[in-house]
Amino acid sequence: MVRYGMDKYSIFKTEEYDEWLVEKSDKEKLQIASRLDKIEKHGHFGDIRDLENDLWELKWKNGRRIYYAYLVEQNILLLLGGNKNGQDKDITRARKILSRKI
């Protein structure tokens, strides 16, 4: 799902994602918002990884992760955020959230 160009996306967020985000600093929130803005407006995802079974990961060099699902008609559902250190647990949790949503 590497998409670049002028594709526009709509981003939706789960309650779990919002709970994760509220704990972030203002600086972190700004960095995340900037990345999501690039996805919505330009279709530029940056560093991503396909985790299979409809689960994807936005990656940052500092270890931050956001797990998401790509939905039909260029919609993105942000499932959960995390960090590289807790990645296995976060991926398992994101898969559970996704299974409840589809």
Backbone as XML, in Angstrom:
<?xml version="1.0"?>
<chain id="A" units="angstrom">
  <residue number="1" name="MET">
    <atom name="N" x="0.814" y="-1.186" z="0.000"/>
    <atom name="CA" x="0.000" y="0.000" z="0.000"/>
    <atom name="C" x="0.856" y="1.247" z="0.000"/>
  </residue>
  <residue number="2" name="VAL">
    <atom name="N" x="1.952" y="1.248" z="-0.617"/>
    <atom name="CA" x="2.752" y="2.460" z="-0.693"/>
    <atom name="C" x="2.108" y="3.360" z="-1.726"/>
  </residue>
  <residue number="3" name="ARG">
    <atom name="N" x="1.595" y="4.488" z="-1.274"/>
    <atom name="CA" x="0.901" y="5.415" z="-2.154"/>
    <atom name="C" x="1.550" y="6.778" z="-2.018"/>
  </residue>
  <residue number="4" name="TYR">
    <atom name="N" x="1.896" y="7.342" z="-3.125"/>
    <atom name="CA" x="2.435" y="8.689" z="-3.142"/>
    <atom name="C" x="1.703" y="9.458" z="-4.212"/>
  </residue>
  <residue number="5" name="GLY">
    <atom name="N" x="1.708" y="10.746" z="-4.101"/>
    <atom name="CA" x="1.047" y="11.542" z="-5.117"/>
    <atom name="C" x="-0.032" y="12.394" z="-4.501"/>
  </residue>
  <residue number="6" name="MET">
    <atom name="N" x="-1.047" y="12.680" z="-5.262"/>
    <atom name="CA" x="-2.072" y="13.607" z="-4.822"/>
    <atom name="C" x="-3.320" y="12.915" z="-4.280"/>
  </residue>
  <residue number="7" name="ASP">
    <atom name="N" x="-3.219" y="11.641" z="-3.947"/>
    <atom name="CA" x="-4.366" y="10.953" z="-3.353"/>
    <atom name="C" x="-4.713" y="11.611" z="-2.028"/>
  </residue>
  <residue number="8" name="LYS">
    <atom name="N" x="-5.992" y="11.723" z="-1.752"/>
    <atom name="CA" x="-6.433" y="12.283" z="-0.479"/>
    <atom name="C" x="-7.094" y="11.189" z="0.334"/>
  </residue>
  <residue number="9" name="TYR">
    <atom name="N" x="-6.867" y="11.227" z="1.624"/>
    <atom name="CA" x="-7.382" y="10.219" z="2.528"/>
    <atom name="C" x="-8.189" y="10.885" z="3.632"/>
  </residue>
  <residue number="10" name="SER">
    <atom name="N" x="-9.136" y="10.148" z="4.160"/>
    <atom name="CA" x="-9.860" y="10.554" z="5.357"/>
    <atom name="C" x="-9.366" y="9.675" z="6.487"/>
  </residue>
  <residue number="11" name="ILE">
    <atom name="N" x="-9.089" y="10.280" z="7.632"/>
    <atom name="CA" x="-8.567" y="9.533" z="8.771"/>
    <atom name="C" x="-9.603" y="9.511" z="9.878"/>
  </residue>
  <residue number="12" name="PHE">
    <atom name="N" x="-9.871" y="8.316" z="10.376"/>
    <atom name="CA" x="-10.769" y="8.108" z="11.497"/>
    <atom name="C" x="-9.956" y="7.508" z="12.632"/>
  </residue>
  <residue number="13" name="LYS">
    <atom name="N" x="-10.399" y="7.722" z="13.860"/>
    <atom name="CA" x="-9.623" y="7.287" z="15.022"/>
    <atom name="C" x="-10.475" y="6.455" z="15.961"/>
  </residue>
  <residue number="14" name="THR">
    <atom name="N" x="-9.869" y="5.423" z="16.536"/>
    <atom name="CA" x="-10.557" y="4.622" z="17.537"/>
    <atom name="C" x="-10.417" y="5.301" z="18.899"/>
  </residue>
  <residue number="15" name="GLU">
    <atom name="N" x="-11.244" y="4.887" z="19.824"/>
    <atom name="CA" x="-11.156" y="5.378" z="21.202"/>
    <atom name="C" x="-9.793" y="5.024" z="21.798"/>
  </residue>
  <residue number="16" name="GLU">
    <atom name="N" x="-9.292" y="3.840" z="21.481"/>
    <atom name="CA" x="-7.984" y="3.410" z="21.997"/>
    <atom name="C" x="-6.871" y="4.317" z="21.496"/>
  </residue>
  <residue number="17" name="TYR">
    <atom name="N" x="-6.964" y="4.724" z="20.240"/>
    <atom name="CA" x="-5.968" y="5.645" z="19.691"/>
    <atom name="C" x="-6.035" y="6.979" z="20.431"/>
  </residue>
  <residue number="18" name="ASP">
    <atom name="N" x="-7.243" y="7.514" z="20.601"/>
    <atom name="CA" x="-7.403" y="8.799" z="21.296"/>
    <atom name="C" x="-6.869" y="8.729" z="22.722"/>
  </residue>
  <residue number="19" name="GLU">
    <atom name="N" x="-7.094" y="7.610" z="23.413"/>
    <atom name="CA" x="-6.572" y="7.442" z="24.770"/>
    <atom name="C" x="-5.047" y="7.443" z="24.779"/>
  </residue>
  <residue number="20" name="TRP">
    <atom name="N" x="-4.432" y="6.844" z="23.778"/>
    <atom name="CA" x="-2.978" y="6.832" z="23.668"/>
    <atom name="C" x="-2.474" y="8.238" z="23.386"/>
  </residue>
  <residue number="21" name="LEU">
    <atom name="N" x="-3.117" y="8.937" z="22.475"/>
    <atom name="CA" x="-2.655" y="10.256" z="22.046"/>
    <atom name="C" x="-2.723" y="11.291" z="23.164"/>
  </residue>
  <residue number="22" name="VAL">
    <atom name="N" x="-3.733" y="11.223" z="23.992"/>
    <atom name="CA" x="-3.912" y="12.236" z="25.038"/>
    <atom name="C" x="-2.728" y="12.252" z="26.018"/>
  </residue>
  <residue number="23" name="GLU">
    <atom name="N" x="-2.022" y="11.153" z="26.125"/>
    <atom name="CA" x="-0.875" y="11.059" z="27.038"/>
    <atom name="C" x="0.406" y="11.645" z="26.448"/>
  </residue>
  <residue number="24" name="LYS">
    <atom name="N" x="0.404" y="12.002" z="25.187"/>
    <atom name="CA" x="1.599" y="12.510" z="24.525"/>
    <atom name="C" x="1.808" y="13.993" z="24.837"/>
  </residue>
  <residue number="25" name="SER">
    <atom name="N" x="3.055" y="14.421" z="24.754"/>
    <atom name="CA" x="3.387" y="15.831" z="24.968"/>
    <atom name="C" x="2.886" y="16.661" z="23.787"/>
  </residue>
  <residue number="26" name="ASP">
    <atom name="N" x="2.833" y="17.963" z="23.970"/>
    <atom name="CA" x="2.401" y="18.840" z="22.885"/>
    <atom name="C" x="3.320" y="18.701" z="21.670"/>
  </residue>
  <residue number="27" name="LYS">
    <atom name="N" x="4.609" y="18.561" z="21.909"/>
    <atom name="CA" x="5.566" y="18.395" z="20.804"/>
    <atom name="C" x="5.284" y="17.109" z="20.032"/>
  </residue>
  <residue number="28" name="GLU">
    <atom name="N" x="5.042" y="16.023" z="20.757"/>
    <atom name="CA" x="4.743" y="14.746" z="20.109"/>
    <atom name="C" x="3.441" y="14.830" z="19.316"/>
  </residue>
  <residue number="29" name="LYS">
    <atom name="N" x="2.437" y="15.471" z="19.904"/>
    <atom name="CA" x="1.157" y="15.625" z="19.210"/>
    <atom name="C" x="1.324" y="16.413" z="17.924"/>
  </residue>
  <residue number="30" name="LEU">
    <atom name="N" x="2.165" y="17.431" z="17.945"/>
    <atom name="CA" x="2.425" y="18.226" z="16.748"/>
    <atom name="C" x="3.111" y="17.384" z="15.673"/>
  </residue>
  <residue number="31" name="GLN">
    <atom name="N" x="4.079" y="16.566" z="16.063"/>
    <atom name="CA" x="4.772" y="15.694" z="15.107"/>
    <atom name="C" x="3.795" y="14.694" z="14.487"/>
  </residue>
  <residue number="32" name="ILE">
    <atom name="N" x="2.940" y="14.116" z="15.298"/>
    <atom name="CA" x="1.960" y="13.149" z="14.814"/>
    <atom name="C" x="0.970" y="13.832" z="13.878"/>
  </residue>
  <residue number="33" name="ALA">
    <atom name="N" x="0.467" y="14.993" z="14.298"/>
    <atom name="CA" x="-0.499" y="15.729" z="13.469"/>
    <atom name="C" x="0.103" y="16.094" z="12.123"/>
  </residue>
  <residue number="34" name="SER">
    <atom name="N" x="1.367" y="16.469" z="12.102"/>
    <atom name="CA" x="2.040" y="16.815" z="10.847"/>
    <atom name="C" x="2.098" y="15.610" z="9.910"/>
  </residue>
  <residue number="35" name="ARG">
    <atom name="N" x="2.416" y="14.462" z="10.463"/>
    <atom name="CA" x="2.497" y="13.237" z="9.651"/>
    <atom name="C" x="1.125" y="12.859" z="9.101"/>
  </residue>
  <residue number="36" name="LEU">
    <atom name="N" x="0.103" y="12.937" z="9.947"/>
    <atom name="CA" x="-1.247" y="12.585" z="9.505"/>
    <atom name="C" x="-1.761" y="13.576" z="8.472"/>
  </residue>
  <residue number="37" name="ASP">
    <atom name="N" x="-1.372" y="14.833" z="8.603"/>
    <atom name="CA" x="-1.759" y="15.856" z="7.629"/>
    <atom name="C" x="-1.171" y="15.533" z="6.250"/>
  </residue>
  <residue number="38" name="LYS">
    <atom name="N" x="0.067" y="15.063" z="6.205"/>
    <atom name="CA" x="0.692" y="14.682" z="4.931"/>
    <atom name="C" x="-0.045" y="13.509" z="4.288"/>
  </residue>
  <residue number="39" name="ILE">
    <atom name="N" x="-0.534" y="12.601" z="5.114"/>
    <atom name="CA" x="-1.294" y="11.463" z="4.594"/>
    <atom name="C" x="-2.620" y="11.958" z="4.023"/>
  </residue>
  <residue number="40" name="GLU">
    <atom name="N" x="-3.338" y="12.754" z="4.787"/>
    <atom name="CA" x="-4.660" y="13.230" z="4.359"/>
    <atom name="C" x="-4.585" y="14.078" z="3.098"/>
  </residue>
  <residue number="41" name="LYS">
    <atom name="N" x="-3.646" y="14.995" z="3.051"/>
    <atom name="CA" x="-3.609" y="15.963" z="1.958"/>
    <atom name="C" x="-2.848" y="15.493" z="0.726"/>
  </residue>
  <residue number="42" name="HIS">
    <atom name="N" x="-1.813" y="14.681" z="0.939"/>
    <atom name="CA" x="-0.927" y="14.340" z="-0.177"/>
    <atom name="C" x="-0.763" y="12.840" z="-0.417"/>
  </residue>
  <residue number="43" name="GLY">
    <atom name="N" x="-1.314" y="12.016" z="0.460"/>
    <atom name="CA" x="-1.152" y="10.580" z="0.300"/>
    <atom name="C" x="0.260" y="10.105" z="0.576"/>
  </residue>
  <residue number="44" name="HIS">
    <atom name="N" x="1.036" y="10.919" z="1.290"/>
    <atom name="CA" x="2.422" y="10.553" z="1.608"/>
    <atom name="C" x="2.475" y="9.961" z="3.015"/>
  </residue>
  <residue number="45" name="PHE">
    <atom name="N" x="2.743" y="8.664" z="3.096"/>
    <atom name="CA" x="2.740" y="7.955" z="4.364"/>
    <atom name="C" x="4.096" y="7.954" z="5.054"/>
  </residue>
  <residue number="46" name="GLY">
    <atom name="N" x="5.178" y="8.097" z="4.310"/>
    <atom name="CA" x="6.505" y="8.002" z="4.915"/>
    <atom name="C" x="6.860" y="6.556" z="5.190"/>
  </residue>
  <residue number="47" name="ASP">
    <atom name="N" x="7.588" y="6.322" z="6.276"/>
    <atom name="CA" x="8.079" y="4.995" z="6.629"/>
    <atom name="C" x="6.932" y="4.165" z="7.201"/>
  </residue>
  <residue number="48" name="ILE">
    <atom name="N" x="6.567" y="3.101" z="6.490"/>
    <atom name="CA" x="5.471" y="2.229" z="6.914"/>
    <atom name="C" x="5.899" y="0.777" z="6.806"/>
  </residue>
  <residue number="49" name="ARG">
    <atom name="N" x="5.112" y="-0.095" z="7.416"/>
    <atom name="CA" x="5.355" y="-1.536" z="7.297"/>
    <atom name="C" x="4.016" y="-2.256" z="7.254"/>
  </residue>
  <residue number="50" name="ASP">
    <atom name="N" x="3.909" y="-3.211" z="6.364"/>
    <atom name="CA" x="2.728" y="-4.060" z="6.253"/>
    <atom name="C" x="2.871" y="-5.185" z="7.270"/>
  </residue>
  <residue number="51" name="LEU">
    <atom name="N" x="1.946" y="-5.233" z="8.221"/>
    <atom name="CA" x="1.971" y="-6.273" z="9.248"/>
    <atom name="C" x="1.061" y="-7.441" z="8.888"/>
  </residue>
  <residue number="52" name="GLU">
    <atom name="N" x="0.504" y="-7.400" z="7.682"/>
    <atom name="CA" x="-0.366" y="-8.444" z="7.134"/>
    <atom name="C" x="-1.755" y="-8.423" z="7.768"/>
  </residue>
  <residue number="53" name="ASN">
    <atom name="N" x="-2.685" y="-9.083" z="7.119"/>
    <atom name="CA" x="-4.080" y="-9.178" z="7.572"/>
    <atom name="C" x="-4.698" y="-7.805" z="7.823"/>
  </residue>
  <residue number="54" name="ASP">
    <atom name="N" x="-4.467" y="-6.890" z="6.881"/>
    <atom name="CA" x="-5.066" y="-5.553" z="6.899"/>
    <atom name="C" x="-4.504" y="-4.616" z="7.957"/>
  </residue>
  <residue number="55" name="LEU">
    <atom name="N" x="-3.431" y="-4.983" z="8.639"/>
    <atom name="CA" x="-2.834" y="-4.128" z="9.658"/>
    <atom name="C" x="-1.531" y="-3.519" z="9.137"/>
  </residue>
  <residue number="56" name="TRP">
    <atom name="N" x="-1.386" y="-2.203" z="9.338"/>
    <atom name="CA" x="-0.219" y="-1.458" z="8.895"/>
    <atom name="C" x="0.369" y="-0.687" z="10.056"/>
  </residue>
  <residue number="57" name="GLU">
    <atom name="N" x="1.614" y="-0.249" z="9.882"/>
    <atom name="CA" x="2.320" y="0.463" z="10.933"/>
    <atom name="C" x="3.003" y="1.699" z="10.351"/>
  </residue>
  <residue number="58" name="LEU">
    <atom name="N" x="2.728" y="2.864" z="10.934"/>
    <atom name="CA" x="3.499" y="4.070" z="10.646"/>
    <atom name="C" x="4.686" y="4.048" z="11.598"/>
  </residue>
  <residue number="59" name="LYS">
    <atom name="N" x="5.893" y="4.275" z="11.085"/>
    <atom name="CA" x="7.088" y="4.181" z="11.914"/>
    <atom name="C" x="7.803" y="5.527" z="11.978"/>
  </residue>
  <residue number="60" name="TRP">
    <atom name="N" x="8.331" y="5.830" z="13.149"/>
    <atom name="CA" x="9.192" y="6.990" z="13.355"/>
    <atom name="C" x="10.560" y="6.487" z="13.777"/>
  </residue>
  <residue number="61" name="LYS">
    <atom name="N" x="11.593" y="7.272" z="13.524"/>
    <atom name="CA" x="12.954" y="6.877" z="13.900"/>
    <atom name="C" x="13.143" y="6.800" z="15.406"/>
  </residue>
  <residue number="62" name="ASN">
    <atom name="N" x="12.345" y="7.556" z="16.172"/>
    <atom name="CA" x="12.476" y="7.536" z="17.625"/>
    <atom name="C" x="11.767" y="6.340" z="18.270"/>
  </residue>
  <residue number="63" name="GLY">
    <atom name="N" x="11.189" y="5.457" z="17.459"/>
    <atom name="CA" x="10.539" y="4.258" z="17.973"/>
    <atom name="C" x="9.027" y="4.351" z="18.053"/>
  </residue>
  <residue number="64" name="ARG">
    <atom name="N" x="8.470" y="5.537" z="17.879"/>
    <atom name="CA" x="7.014" y="5.691" z="17.934"/>
    <atom name="C" x="6.379" y="4.883" z="16.810"/>
  </residue>
  <residue number="65" name="ARG">
    <atom name="N" x="5.225" y="4.312" z="17.104"/>
    <atom name="CA" x="4.473" y="3.547" z="16.127"/>
    <atom name="C" x="3.002" y="3.935" z="16.213"/>
  </residue>
  <residue number="66" name="ILE">
    <atom name="N" x="2.339" y="3.956" z="15.066"/>
    <atom name="CA" x="0.885" y="4.069" z="15.017"/>
    <atom name="C" x="0.398" y="2.945" z="14.121"/>
  </residue>
  <residue number="67" name="TYR">
    <atom name="N" x="-0.531" y="2.169" z="14.633"/>
    <atom name="CA" x="-1.075" y="1.036" z="13.906"/>
    <atom name="C" x="-2.396" y="1.451" z="13.280"/>
  </residue>
  <residue number="68" name="TYR">
    <atom name="N" x="-2.574" y="1.079" z="12.026"/>
    <atom name="CA" x="-3.767" y="1.514" z="11.307"/>
    <atom name="C" x="-4.216" y="0.469" z="10.306"/>
  </residue>
  <residue number="69" name="ALA">
    <atom name="N" x="-5.445" y="0.661" z="9.846"/>
    <atom name="CA" x="-6.022" y="-0.189" z="8.811"/>
    <atom name="C" x="-6.360" y="0.696" z="7.625"/>
  </residue>
  <residue number="70" name="TYR">
    <atom name="N" x="-6.143" y="0.190" z="6.441"/>
    <atom name="CA" x="-6.500" y="0.881" z="5.210"/>
    <atom name="C" x="-7.886" y="0.387" z="4.814"/>
  </residue>
  <residue number="71" name="LEU">
    <atom name="N" x="-8.818" y="1.324" z="4.722"/>
    <atom name="CA" x="-10.194" y="0.978" z="4.399"/>
    <atom name="C" x="-10.505" y="1.354" z="2.954"/>
  </residue>
  <residue number="72" name="VAL">
    <atom name="N" x="-11.596" y="0.849" z="2.455"/>
    <atom name="CA" x="-12.028" y="1.142" z="1.092"/>
    <atom name="C" x="-12.228" y="2.645" z="0.917"/>
  </residue>
  <residue number="73" name="GLU">
    <atom name="N" x="-12.071" y="3.109" z="-0.299"/>
    <atom name="CA" x="-12.286" y="4.519" z="-0.653"/>
    <atom name="C" x="-11.325" y="5.464" z="0.049"/>
  </residue>
  <residue number="74" name="GLN">
    <atom name="N" x="-10.104" y="5.029" z="0.233"/>
    <atom name="CA" x="-9.034" y="5.869" z="0.756"/>
    <atom name="C" x="-9.317" y="6.429" z="2.145"/>
  </residue>
  <residue number="75" name="ASN">
    <atom name="N" x="-9.820" y="5.589" z="3.009"/>
    <atom name="CA" x="-10.018" y="5.940" z="4.399"/>
    <atom name="C" x="-9.009" y="5.193" z="5.254"/>
  </residue>
  <residue number="76" name="ILE">
    <atom name="N" x="-8.559" y="5.845" z="6.296"/>
    <atom name="CA" x="-7.585" y="5.273" z="7.217"/>
    <atom name="C" x="-8.218" y="5.253" z="8.600"/>
  </residue>
  <residue number="77" name="LEU">
    <atom name="N" x="-8.138" y="4.120" z="9.295"/>
    <atom name="CA" x="-8.615" y="4.011" z="10.656"/>
    <atom name="C" x="-7.406" y="3.837" z="11.565"/>
  </residue>
  <residue number="78" name="LEU">
    <atom name="N" x="-7.113" y="4.859" z="12.391"/>
    <atom name="CA" x="-6.018" y="4.765" z="13.341"/>
    <atom name="C" x="-6.499" y="3.916" z="14.510"/>
  </residue>
  <residue number="79" name="LEU">
    <atom name="N" x="-5.799" y="2.823" z="14.751"/>
    <atom name="CA" x="-6.240" y="1.856" z="15.746"/>
    <atom name="C" x="-5.608" y="2.085" z="17.108"/>
  </residue>
  <residue number="80" name="LEU">
    <atom name="N" x="-4.306" y="2.358" z="17.114"/>
    <atom name="CA" x="-3.574" y="2.377" z="18.372"/>
    <atom name="C" x="-2.200" y="2.972" z="18.121"/>
  </residue>
  <residue number="81" name="GLY">
    <atom name="N" x="-1.617" y="3.533" z="19.134"/>
    <atom name="CA" x="-0.246" y="4.004" z="19.055"/>
    <atom name="C" x="0.612" y="3.216" z="20.019"/>
  </residue>
  <residue number="82" name="GLY">
    <atom name="N" x="1.899" y="3.342" z="19.866"/>
    <atom name="CA" x="2.794" y="2.629" z="20.757"/>
    <atom name="C" x="4.226" y="3.031" z="20.512"/>
  </residue>
  <residue number="83" name="ASN">
    <atom name="N" x="5.126" y="2.186" z="21.003"/>
    <atom name="CA" x="6.551" y="2.421" z="20.860"/>
    <atom name="C" x="7.209" y="1.098" z="20.500"/>
  </residue>
  <residue number="84" name="LYS">
    <atom name="N" x="8.358" y="1.194" z="19.908"/>
    <atom name="CA" x="9.066" y="0.000" z="19.456"/>
    <atom name="C" x="9.283" y="-0.998" z="20.602"/>
  </residue>
  <residue number="85" name="ASN">
    <atom name="N" x="9.509" y="-0.486" z="21.805"/>
    <atom name="CA" x="9.775" y="-1.370" z="22.941"/>
    <atom name="C" x="8.593" y="-2.280" z="23.275"/>
  </residue>
  <residue number="86" name="GLY">
    <atom name="N" x="7.373" y="-1.829" z="23.054"/>
    <atom name="CA" x="6.187" y="-2.633" z="23.349"/>
    <atom name="C" x="5.481" y="-3.103" z="22.102"/>
  </residue>
  <residue number="87" name="GLN">
    <atom name="N" x="6.212" y="-3.175" z="21.017"/>
    <atom name="CA" x="5.643" y="-3.401" z="19.692"/>
    <atom name="C" x="4.843" y="-4.694" z="19.593"/>
  </residue>
  <residue number="88" name="ASP">
    <atom name="N" x="5.358" y="-5.798" z="20.093"/>
    <atom name="CA" x="4.647" y="-7.074" z="19.962"/>
    <atom name="C" x="3.289" y="-7.021" z="20.651"/>
  </residue>
  <residue number="89" name="LYS">
    <atom name="N" x="3.257" y="-6.479" z="21.858"/>
    <atom name="CA" x="2.006" y="-6.363" z="22.607"/>
    <atom name="C" x="1.049" y="-5.409" z="21.889"/>
  </residue>
  <residue number="90" name="ASP">
    <atom name="N" x="1.580" y="-4.295" z="21.372"/>
    <atom name="CA" x="0.747" y="-3.314" z="20.679"/>
    <atom name="C" x="0.158" y="-3.880" z="19.392"/>
  </residue>
  <residue number="91" name="ILE">
    <atom name="N" x="0.940" y="-4.652" z="18.663"/>
    <atom name="CA" x="0.446" y="-5.256" z="17.420"/>
    <atom name="C" x="-0.683" y="-6.228" z="17.728"/>
  </residue>
  <residue number="92" name="THR">
    <atom name="N" x="-0.513" y="-7.026" z="18.772"/>
    <atom name="CA" x="-1.563" y="-7.966" z="19.174"/>
    <atom name="C" x="-2.837" y="-7.207" z="19.546"/>
  </residue>
  <residue number="93" name="ARG">
    <atom name="N" x="-2.681" y="-6.129" z="20.309"/>
    <atom name="CA" x="-3.841" y="-5.335" z="20.711"/>
    <atom name="C" x="-4.492" y="-4.671" z="19.494"/>
  </residue>
  <residue number="94" name="ALA">
    <atom name="N" x="-3.689" y="-4.154" z="18.564"/>
    <atom name="CA" x="-4.229" y="-3.512" z="17.358"/>
    <atom name="C" x="-5.014" y="-4.517" z="16.518"/>
  </residue>
  <residue number="95" name="ARG">
    <atom name="N" x="-4.515" y="-5.749" z="16.432"/>
    <atom name="CA" x="-5.246" y="-6.784" z="15.692"/>
    <atom name="C" x="-6.610" y="-7.057" z="16.340"/>
  </residue>
  <residue number="96" name="LYS">
    <atom name="N" x="-6.662" y="-7.077" z="17.654"/>
    <atom name="CA" x="-7.935" y="-7.291" z="18.356"/>
    <atom name="C" x="-8.900" y="-6.141" z="18.093"/>
  </residue>
  <residue number="97" name="ILE">
    <atom name="N" x="-8.388" y="-4.914" z="18.140"/>
    <atom name="CA" x="-9.233" y="-3.752" z="17.873"/>
    <atom name="C" x="-9.776" y="-3.827" z="16.462"/>
  </residue>
  <residue number="98" name="LEU">
    <atom name="N" x="-8.915" y="-4.150" z="15.507"/>
    <atom name="CA" x="-9.316" y="-4.227" z="14.110"/>
    <atom name="C" x="-10.377" y="-5.316" z="13.911"/>
  </residue>
  <residue number="99" name="SER">
    <atom name="N" x="-10.221" y="-6.440" z="14.571"/>
    <atom name="CA" x="-11.198" y="-7.529" z="14.396"/>
    <atom name="C" x="-12.573" y="-7.121" z="14.912"/>
  </residue>
  <residue number="100" name="ARG">
    <atom name="N" x="-12.641" y="-6.228" z="15.879"/>
    <atom name="CA" x="-13.931" y="-5.746" z="16.391"/>
    <atom name="C" x="-14.549" y="-4.711" z="15.445"/>
  </residue>
  <residue number="101" name="LYS">
    <atom name="N" x="-13.721" y="-4.059" z="14.619"/>
    <atom name="CA" x="-14.186" y="-2.973" z="13.773"/>
    <atom name="C" x="-14.658" y="-3.439" z="12.406"/>
  </residue>
  <residue number="102" name="ILE">
    <atom name="N" x="-14.196" y="-4.619" z="11.957"/>
    <atom name="CA" x="-14.582" y="-5.066" z="10.616"/>
    <atom name="C" x="-15.572" y="-6.203" z="10.669"/>
  </residue>
</chain>
